[in-house]
């Protein structure tokens, strides 16, 4: 039997709910909805460390943060050399392996096992490399102009894409992958990875996709009562809320632009699948669609990622098998608990390739189901942990020793925190025990005599956003190496300073 081709598509910041097939009231994703009908959609899929770099390490190795070593966001950390990557494992089995788009690796030109990668690193020249998308723009006569729109890479203001649509990052990634498909070696199966940088900000969709949503009512963010009580919010949640504050008008603009970016990707995926069909290989190609993590989009007064609320940690997971694949099926959903660690073993399993012993995840199309899934982000200050069982989710914030408990089956929007209700004490105690069994390393300072005691509570003191949430300038001449160019996720002022200026008497010491 001919071995199947495998196409893995990974977006950035795409939540599980943002699909027409998932019942979303506003977003339009006809291609992905059809893909769901052609295969299976997993309804309880999570990013175990919901921030770009650690999530992608898990995606590419099938290993959890405890094994690959990054639960914080370490941009200068290479892949662990003793962890076989997905691409290398496919190549060792005789596959050709090509990647396009965002891989978020260091060194940036590390191919992590692929034969070749055409990569888009979102203009991160401060690490010393000009990426292939930037080179493409230069070849097209737009040298250094990809950020001429003036929007930030980590904020939610929006404007239409300022260059021709055909040179948008989403179009470039799709066309580059189409070229790899057409230029494949026909004597060997292929593993293709397509990493779209969007809908991650900057929110710069082509105008026609903004126009697509002109007459569509955009849903509003929801916010639970617990998320409005500033005096009792966990330290990390205070920080997440404080870093992104927008007006009602800005929120509607941001959501409209975000959905437009998603629909743009959806259309381009259709273009890629059409290319695969025209090449005569669609019926022997496995397709998987997912994201590195989700996006809060203003829900509970939060934006972006890093938290373990559904918008941030819940991600789409769609698998379409080869023609008449009875292991995958079609037009069905699966509610088992799965995560990014399961991507590599699932695709290898479907391709009939042995799964390396280093892989901690499990095949999503096997009969095996886990009882709980563990998530972790951060080590000091703004950090949290999660235990999700088949019905409930426990979120733990060590600063202040705060627990939140949600019944995801009955309350998927996490509107009611059950942690302090006596009737849920048994569930809370059980999940605390599960959480304790997962903690390691620096986490052990939060444990006293076998109980979680955490750290003293404190208030988050918002500081200035001097870098404008990682706004980038003109990329020509190429900006210099910049060791201070990393993103500050939680800008905080020192020692409770609120920004006020000390008034000094005449003749006193000058300001510093």
C-alpha positions in Angstrom: 0.0 0.0 0.0 1.3 3.5 -0.9 2.4 5.4 2.2 0.3 8.5 2.8 1.4 12.1 2.5 0.9 14.2 5.7 0.1 17.9 5.9 0.2 19.6 9.3 -1.2 23.2 9.4 -0.6 25.2 12.6 -1.9 28.7 13.1 -1.1 31.1 15.9 -3.6 32.5 18.4 -6.6 30.5 17.1 -9.1 29.4 19.8 -11.1 26.2 19.6 -14.4 28.1 19.5 -13.5 30.1 16.3 -15.0 27.7 13.8 -18.4 27.7 12.2 -18.5 24.0 12.9 -18.0 24.8 16.6 -21.2 27.0 16.6 -19.5 30.4 16.6 -22.1 33.1 15.8 -19.9 35.4 13.7 -16.9 33.8 12.2 -16.9 32.4 8.7 -14.7 29.3 8.1 -16.3 27.3 5.3 -13.1 25.4 4.3 -12.3 24.3 7.9 -16.0 23.4 8.5 -15.9 21.2 5.4 -12.6 19.6 6.7 -14.4 18.8 10.0 -17.1 17.0 7.9 -14.4 15.1 6.1 -12.8 13.9 9.3 -13.0 14.3 13.1 -12.9 17.4 15.3 -11.5 17.0 18.8 -13.6 19.2 21.1 -11.3 19.1 24.2 -7.9 19.9 22.8 -5.5 22.0 24.8 -2.2 23.8 24.5 -0.3 22.5 27.5 1.9 25.7 27.8 -0.1 28.4 26.0 2.6 30.6 24.7 4.4 30.3 21.3 7.8 28.8 21.9 7.1 26.2 24.5 3.9 25.1 22.7 5.8 24.6 19.5 8.5 22.6 21.2 5.8 20.3 22.4 4.2 20.2 18.9 7.4 19.3 17.2 8.7 16.7 19.7 5.6 15.2 21.3 7.3 16.0 24.7 5.9 18.0 27.6 7.5 21.1 29.0 9.0 19.0 31.8 10.9 17.0 29.2 11.9 19.7 26.7 12.7 22.2 29.4 10.7 25.3 28.5 7.6 26.4 30.4 8.4 30.1 30.4 9.4 31.3 26.9 13.1 31.0 26.3 13.9 32.5 22.9 17.6 31.6 23.0 17.1 28.0 23.9 17.7 25.4 21.1 15.7 22.2 20.8 16.8 19.5 23.1 19.3 17.4 21.0 18.2 14.1 22.5 14.5 14.6 21.4 13.8 13.4 17.9 11.6 15.9 16.1 8.6 15.0 14.1 10.2 16.0 10.8 13.3 14.0 11.5 11.3 10.9 12.4 9.4 11.2 9.2 12.6 11.5 7.3 14.2 8.6 9.0 11.2 6.6 7.7 11.9 7.6 4.1 9.8 10.7 3.9 10.7 14.0 2.3 10.0 16.8 4.8 9.5 20.5 4.1 8.3 23.3 6.2 7.0 26.8 5.5 6.2 29.7 7.8 6.5 30.1 11.6 8.6 27.5 13.4 9.9 29.9 16.2 13.1 28.0 16.7 16.6 29.1 17.8 19.0 29.3 16.0 16.5 30.7 13.6 17.8 28.6 10.6 17.7 25.4 12.6 15.8 23.1 10.3 14.7 20.8 13.2 14.9 17.8 11.0 13.3 19.1 7.8 15.0 18.8 4.4 14.4 22.5 4.0 12.3 25.3 5.6 11.2 28.6 4.1 10.5 30.5 7.3 8.7 33.5 8.5 9.9 34.7 11.9 7.8 37.9 12.0 10.8 40.2 11.5 12.8 39.0 14.5 16.0 40.4 13.2 17.3 41.1 16.7 18.4 37.4 16.7 20.6 38.0 13.7 18.7 36.5 10.8 16.6 38.0 8.0 13.8 35.5 7.3 12.6 34.1 4.0 9.4 36.2 3.9 11.4 39.4 4.4 13.7 38.3 1.5 10.6 37.6 -0.6 9.3 41.1 0.0 12.6 42.5 -1.0 12.6 40.5 -4.2 9.1 41.9 -5.0 10.3 45.5 -4.5 9.0 46.0 -0.9 12.4 46.0 0.9 11.9 46.3 4.6 8.3 47.4 4.3 6.3 44.6 6.0 5.7 46.7 9.1 4.8 49.9 7.3 1.3 49.5 8.6 2.4 50.7 12.0 0.5 48.1 14.0 2.0 46.2 16.9 2.9 42.5 17.0 1.3 42.1 20.4 -1.5 44.7 20.6 -5.0 44.8 19.1 -5.3 48.1 17.2 -6.0 47.3 13.5 -5.7 48.7 10.0 -6.0 47.1 6.5 -2.9 45.4 5.0 -0.9 48.2 3.3 0.7 46.2 0.5 -0.8 44.1 -2.3 -2.7 41.1 -1.0 -0.5 38.7 -2.9 2.5 39.6 -0.7 0.6 39.2 2.6 2.3 36.7 4.9 -0.7 34.4 4.7 -0.5 34.3 0.9 3.2 33.9 0.8 3.1 30.9 3.2 0.4 29.3 1.1 2.0 29.8 -2.2 5.4 28.6 -0.9 3.8 25.4 0.4 2.0 24.9 -2.9 5.3 25.1 -4.7 6.8 22.5 -2.4 3.8 20.2 -3.2 4.2 20.7 -6.9 8.0 20.1 -6.7 7.9 17.0 -4.5 9.8 13.9 -5.3 7.0 11.6 -6.7 8.9 8.4 -5.6 8.6 9.2 -1.9 5.8 10.2 0.5 6.0 13.7 1.9 5.5 15.4 5.3 4.6 19.1 5.0 4.4 21.6 7.8 2.6 24.9 7.2 2.9 27.4 10.0 0.7 30.5 9.5 1.8 33.5 11.6 -1.8 34.8 11.9 -4.3 35.5 13.3 -1.6 36.6 15.8 -1.3 40.4 15.8 -0.5 42.6 14.0 -4.2 42.8 13.0 -3.7 43.7 9.3 -6.1 41.7 7.1 -6.5 42.5 3.4 -9.3 45.0 2.9 -11.6 42.5 1.1 -11.7 40.3 4.2 -12.6 43.2 6.4 -15.4 44.0 3.9 -16.6 40.4 4.2 -17.5 41.2 7.8 -19.0 44.6 7.2 -22.6 43.4 7.5 -22.0 40.6 10.1 -22.9 41.3 13.7 -19.7 40.8 15.7 -20.2 39.0 19.0 -19.2 40.8 22.2 -16.7 39.5 24.8 -18.2 37.9 27.9 -17.0 38.6 31.4 -17.8 36.7 34.6 -18.4 38.5 37.9 -15.2 36.9 39.3 -13.2 38.7 36.6 -14.5 42.1 37.6 -13.4 41.9 41.2 -10.0 43.6 41.0 -9.4 43.3 44.7 -9.6 39.5 44.7 -8.1 38.6 41.3 -5.0 36.5 41.2 -1.8 38.5 40.6 -1.2 37.0 37.1 -4.8 37.8 36.0 -4.3 41.4 37.2 -1.3 41.6 35.0 -3.1 40.1 32.0 -6.0 42.5 32.3 -3.8 45.5 32.9 -1.6 45.1 29.8 -4.5 45.4 27.3 -7.3 47.9 27.9 -9.5 48.9 25.0 -12.6 50.9 24.3 -15.8 49.3 23.2 -15.2 50.6 19.6 -11.6 49.3 19.6 -12.9 45.9 20.8 -15.3 45.6 17.9 -12.7 46.6 15.4 -10.2 44.1 16.9 -12.6 41.2 16.8 -13.7 42.1 13.2 -10.1 42.2 12.0 -9.2 39.0 13.9 -12.0 37.1 12.3 -11.0 38.6 8.9 -7.5 37.1 9.4 -9.0 33.7 10.2 -11.3 33.8 7.1 -8.3 34.8 5.0 -6.4 31.7 6.3 -9.4 29.5 5.7 -9.6 30.6 2.1 -5.9 30.1 1.6 -6.1 26.6 3.1 -8.8 25.9 0.4 -6.3 27.0 -2.2 -3.7 24.7 -0.9 -6.1 21.7 -0.7 -7.1 22.5 -4.3 -3.5 22.3 -5.3 -3.1 18.9 -3.6 -6.2 17.7 -5.4 -5.0 18.9 -8.8 -1.8 17.0 -8.2 -3.8 13.8 -7.8 -2.7 13.0 -4.3 -5.5 14.3 -2.1 -7.1 10.9 -1.4 -3.7 9.7 -0.1 -3.0 12.7 2.1 -3.6 13.1 5.8 -4.5 16.7 6.9 -4.4 18.1 10.4 -5.3 21.6 11.5 -4.5 23.1 14.9 -2.9 26.1 16.6 -0.1 26.7 19.1 -2.5 28.2 21.5 -5.7 30.3 21.6 -6.7 33.9 22.1 -8.8 35.5 24.9 -10.1 38.3 22.6 -11.4 40.4 25.5 -13.2 37.6 27.3 -13.1 38.1 31.0 -11.3 41.4 30.3 -8.3 39.6 29.0 -6.4 39.5 25.7 -3.8 37.2 24.2 -2.6 33.9 25.8 -0.6 32.5 28.7 -3.6 31.8 30.9 -5.5 28.5 31.3 -9.0 29.8 30.5 -10.6 28.2 27.5 -10.0 31.1 25.1 -6.3 30.9 25.7 -5.5 27.3 26.2 -8.3 25.6 24.2 -7.3 25.0 20.5 -8.9 23.5 17.4 -7.9 20.0 16.4 -9.1 18.7 13.1 -7.9 15.5 11.4 -8.9 14.2 8.0 -7.6 10.8 7.1 -6.9 9.3 3.7 -9.8 8.2 1.6 -12.1 5.7 3.4 -9.9 5.8 6.5 -12.0 3.9 9.1 -9.6 4.8 11.9 -10.5 8.5 11.5 -14.0 8.4 10.0 -15.8 11.5 8.9 -18.4 14.0 10.1 -17.8 13.2 13.7 -16.5 14.8 17.0 -14.4 13.2 19.7 -14.5 14.6 23.3 -11.4 12.9 24.7 -8.7 15.1 26.3 -5.9 15.7 23.9 -3.0 18.2 23.6 -0.2 19.3 21.3 1.9 16.5 22.7 -0.4 14.1 20.8 0.1 15.6 17.4 3.4 13.8 16.6 2.3 10.3 17.7 -1.1 10.7 15.9 0.5 11.6 12.6 3.2 8.9 12.9 0.5 6.3 13.9 -1.6 7.2 10.9 1.4 6.9 8.6 2.4 3.5 10.0 5.7 4.8 11.5 7.1 3.7 14.9 6.7 6.4 17.6 10.0 7.3 19.4 10.3 6.4 23.0 10.9 10.0 23.9 7.3 10.9 22.9 5.1 11.5 25.9 1.9 12.1 24.0 -0.4 9.4 22.6 -2.2 8.8 19.4 -5.6 10.5 19.3 -7.0 7.8 17.0 -6.1 4.9 19.4 -8.5 3.5 21.9 -6.5 4.9 24.8 -8.0 7.9 26.7 -6.4 9.9 29.5 -8.2 10.9 32.6 -6.5 14.2 33.1 -4.3 16.7 31.2 -1.7 18.9 32.9 -0.7 22.4 31.8 1.9 24.8 33.1 3.2 28.3 32.4 5.8 30.3 34.2 8.0 29.7 37.2 7.9 33.0 39.2 5.4 35.8 39.6 3.0 35.6 36.7 2.7 31.8 36.5 -0.1 29.3 36.7 -0.9 25.6 36.5 -3.9 23.6 35.2 -5.4 20.2 35.7 -8.3 19.3 33.4 -10.3 16.1 33.9 -13.1 14.9 31.7 -15.5 17.4 33.2 -13.8 19.9 35.5 -10.8 22.2 35.3 -8.6 23.4 38.2 -6.5 26.5 37.7 -3.9 27.3 40.3 -2.1 30.6 40.9 0.8 30.2 43.3 1.0 33.9 44.2 -1.7 34.2 46.8 -2.3 30.4 46.6 -5.5 30.9 44.6 -7.6 28.1 43.1 -10.3 28.3 40.5 -12.6 25.4 39.7 -14.9 25.3 36.6 -17.4 22.8 35.3 -16.4 22.9 31.6 -19.2 20.5 30.6 -21.9 22.8 32.1 -20.1 26.1 32.0 -17.7 26.2 29.0 -17.3 30.0 29.3 -16.0 29.7 32.9 -18.6 32.1 34.3 -18.9 30.4 37.7 -16.0 29.7 39.9 -16.9 26.7 42.1 -13.7 26.6 44.2 -15.2 28.0 47.3 -18.6 26.1 47.2 -18.8 23.4 49.8 -20.7 21.0 47.5 -17.6 20.9 45.2 -15.0 20.4 47.9 -14.5 16.7 46.9 -13.8 17.6 43.3 -11.5 20.4 44.4 -9.6 18.1 46.7 -9.2 15.4 44.1 -7.9 17.8 41.5 -5.5 19.4 44.0 -4.1 15.9 44.6 -3.6 15.4 40.8 -1.9 18.8 40.6 0.5 18.0 43.4 1.6 14.9 41.6 2.6 16.9 38.6 4.7 19.6 40.3 8.5 19.5 40.0 11.6 21.6 40.2 11.0 25.2 41.4 7.3 24.4 41.9 8.2 22.5 45.1 8.6 25.8 47.0 4.8 26.1 46.8 4.4 22.9 48.9 4.5 22.7 52.7 4.0 19.3 54.5 2.3 17.9 51.4 -0.1 20.8 50.9 -0.1 23.6 48.4 0.7 26.8 50.2 2.0 28.9 47.4 3.6 32.4 47.8 2.4 35.5 49.6 -0.3 37.5 47.7 0.6 40.8 46.1 -0.9 43.4 43.8 0.2 43.8 40.2 1.4 47.4 39.6 1.1 48.2 35.9 4.1 49.9 34.4 4.7 51.8 31.2 4.5 50.0 27.8 7.6 51.7 26.4 8.0 49.2 23.6 4.4 49.7 22.4 3.8 45.9 22.7 6.7 45.0 20.4 6.0 47.5 17.6 8.5 47.1 14.8 9.9 49.7 12.5 11.3 49.7 8.9 13.3 46.6 8.2 15.8 48.2 5.8 18.6 48.7 6.6 18.2 45.6 8.7 18.0 46.5 12.4 21.1 45.6 14.5 21.3 42.7 16.9 19.5 43.9 20.0 19.8 42.0 23.2 17.1 44.2 24.7 14.7 43.5 22.0 12.7 40.8 23.7 9.0 41.2 24.6 8.1 42.1 28.1 4.9 40.2 28.7 4.1 41.8 32.1 5.5 45.4 32.3 5.3 46.3 36.0 6.4 49.4 37.8 8.8 49.0 40.7 7.8 49.1 44.4 4.2 50.3 43.9 5.1 53.4 41.9 2.1 54.7 40.1 4.0 57.0 37.8 3.5 60.2 39.8 6.3 62.7 40.0 7.9 63.6 43.3 7.6 67.4 43.9 10.9 68.8 45.1 11.5 72.1 46.9 13.3 74.9 45.1 17.1 74.4 45.1 16.6 70.7 45.8 18.3 67.8 44.2 17.5 67.4 40.5 15.5 64.5 39.1 17.3 61.3 38.2 
